[in-house]
């Protein structure tokens, strides 16, 4: 949509936008739990991944967050920026973003065809021939592939963009889910479904740290989720045998916690071990950690040994969860991997193999951190590709 609106801005282009689904923006409507974190003011190449993360620089330079927000402002969208740089629609509704993009598509020189899936593309001497699943054929002199990635399959994610570009001679890296929930041994999280906590996370394999993050985590019936988990999920999905280490009290030292627990025991000797961490962590989480140390929950606090107290403190700062899998492309917010970026010019997003062919967004081997960075790349790359095609049909 961003590419189409930008390409049509000159007024001389005739733009045809194909949408496989019955309506545009279905996946966009679900982003940010329905709020749509449409960009982040701290977007820079350091927040992106792929075989060449610096590939994003020209697009981000041409269309930084302020420029993207200016684009949306011209479409009538009001936004609000939160303290961490995340930008949301003022209405707090993702549908507001979809609606103004639909307004932007309502131009004489843009034709939107929903329910139309392009299944093949053929390069012509002066353009491209596109064929839809229903047999219809179109010919145009330029083509922008902005099909998104494989993530979020229930919302429209798929492989069509990769397949079309591969049919034209481009290559694709291995695809992995990113920003995805992780599966762990259910026994280690049983009874914690819905519990949230702030935690420090380390992802290791054979005692080597692969990635780390800090922030909110959420326990589920299959494992663990939340923004901090999404940050390290890319590395977890790419490797087998990883282990997640949770520091559930990252702001407190082991000595501080041990001192606090000793004071609790002296003041409330009649309490049971199940209440040892009450007021410090979520009640269910606290009881689970005590139980994980092999301590009976009904044991009086005065019956706790120094060794048992030390074990609880260690468990609070290092709760180990072996990762056994992830929720796959169905649960992922973005795809890691994609069409090889070295086959496209970063300043134009035009194919180095076929002139007149462009690709943008998630279909390329670019994925960003959690927090609005992937949508920023979608807008910036889409507008860069569209801007390059201004003045042509």
Secondary structure, DSSP 8 states (H G I E B T S, - for coil): -HHHHHHHTTSS--EEEEESSSSTTHHHHHGGGGT-EEEETT--GGGEESTTGGGGHHHHHHS-HHHHHHHHHHTT--EEE-TTSEEEETTS-HHHHHHHHHHHH-STTEEEEET--EEEEEEETTEEEEEETTS-EEEES-EEE----SS-GGGT--SHHHHHHHHTT--B---EEES--EEE-GGGTTT-TT-EEEEEEEEEETTEEEEEEEEEEEE-SSEEESHHHHHHHHHHHH-SS-EEEEETTTTS-HHHHHHHHHHHHHH-TTSBGGGTTBTTB-HHHHHHHHHHTT--TTSBGGG--HHHHHHHHHHHH-EEEEEEEE-HHHH-SEEE--B-GGGB-TTT-BBSSSTTEEE-GGGBS-EE-TTTHHHHHHHHHHHHHHHHTTT--
